[in-house]
């Protein structure tokens, strides 16, 4: 589900709660959690560490890609002038280099994602605590994170959680005998 749709859906549910939300003085805020994470001093430092760690590998991959591009260019320009064995050997060598580069790039991407998660997870946990503290201190009932598609709620006050009521309404409307997939 598109994160903007999710935000609108949540706001519509809050508006549907109407009277209770008004009585509670519901305040809704949004946060760009990704940007907040990267704009903290600790986040900036962690990002620089990751960037520096993988910069050398990026240069190596670029160099290898240039070599492959040159081989492909050579094959395209003078392949018809080569004997069949030499052309086949060059094509095989180029294909093998491409395959190795793709594997190495995928391994580096996987490693970078793992490192990124390990480095940013503790920061993210502390940031969540700060979002919650700020929300409580400033009387926000709901904080929506618009940087995370499909998971926009970062904090919700107990009084605005309508899960129990929605389940009761669903059960009242459809009961146990409702056919699957029927509205």
Helices and strands as residue ranges (DSSP letters): H 3-16, H 19-24, E 28-31, H 33-39, H 41-78, G 79-81, H 84-137, E 142-145, E 153-156, G 158-160, H 163-174
